[in-house]
């Protein structure tokens, strides 16, 4: 599992949409408003709310998934998560992205 721990507005949802389409996996979100937002961005992505996905699992759909906004999804599932850990290469990608952004900004300022 990978975690995209990027700042707000850096393309996490866009990346989740792209990965879901590329891997042919459903994208799980917490709320209907998030689902509508994603469907407005890309009508071809298969997206479900947590409640809808739980219904599909009851029907036997146990595919892998991509989750957008994990802390919110966990709270909808009833988990009061205070701390979670994992190892992810995505954090290295994020650090490289921030480094490149800083380099480009300083280069543009010259």
HELIX and SHEET records of a PDB file:
HELIX    1   1 UNK A   12  UNK A   23  1                                  12    
HELIX    2   2 UNK A   32  UNK A   41  1                                  10    
HELIX    3   3 UNK A   50  UNK A   58  1                                   9    
HELIX    4   4 UNK A   70  UNK A   76  1                                   7    
HELIX    5   5 UNK A   89  UNK A  109  1                                  21    
SHEET    1   A 3 UNK A  47  UNK A  49  0                                        
SHEET    2   A 3 UNK A  26  UNK A  29  1                                        
SHEET    3   A 3 UNK A  65  UNK A  67  1                                        
END                                                                             
